[in-house]
Amino acid sequence: MLINFPNILTIVRLLLIPVYLYFFLRGEYIISGVFFSISGLTDFLDGYLARKYNMVTEFGKLLDPLADKLTLISILAVLVYIDLLPKVITITLLTREVFVLFGSGIMYLMGEDLIKPTRLGKLSIFILYVAIAASLLDFQFIDMVLFYVVIPLNIISALDYIRNAYKKI
C-alpha cells in the first residue's frame, strides 16, 4: 500500500513547511513555533506508527527523510536570513542538513538504499527540533543550551553518516 496513515502524516509535515515559514517571515514566531512543533510531532508519530503497526512502505522510506531534510533546511535557512540566532549555529546545522540531503540523493541515484538513521542521528534531530521550537516559542536560554548541545551531536552524526555511506559504496 502506497498511502497509509504514517505516510499521510509525512505529507502533512511537508504541507506544514509553507505554513510555519509564512508565520515566521511575518515575525509571528510563536505561531510559527506552534506549527513547527506540530511538524516535529508528526515526524515522531509517522515513524513510530509505521514501525509499531508494520506499515513501513518504500514510499515512506523515501518520503520521510526527504520531509525531515526539507523541514529542517527551510527553517534553518530562514533563521540565517532573519539572523534570529548566531550565524555560526544556523550555518553549521544547515550545512549538515544540506550535505545529508545531497548525499542521500546521490546514494539513491546510484541505486543504493538510503542509509538508515542511527540512534545518534535521531537524537541529534530530536534535540534540533526541540531547540528550534524553543527558539521560536521564545524559551530563551533553553534554546541556546540545546543548540550548543546539538551542534557537536550533529557533526558527529554527520561523520557517522559519511562513514556508513563509504561502507555502502
Secondary structure, 3 states (H helix, E strand, C coil): CCCCHHHHHHHHHHHHHHHHHHHHHCCCHHHHHHHHHHHHHHHHHHHHHHHHCCCCCHHHHHHHHHHHHHHHHHHHHHHHHHCCCCHHHHHHHHHHHHHHHHHHHHHHHCCCCCCCCCHHHHHHHHHHHHHHHHHHCCCCCHHHHHHHHHHHHHHHHHHHHHHHHHHHC
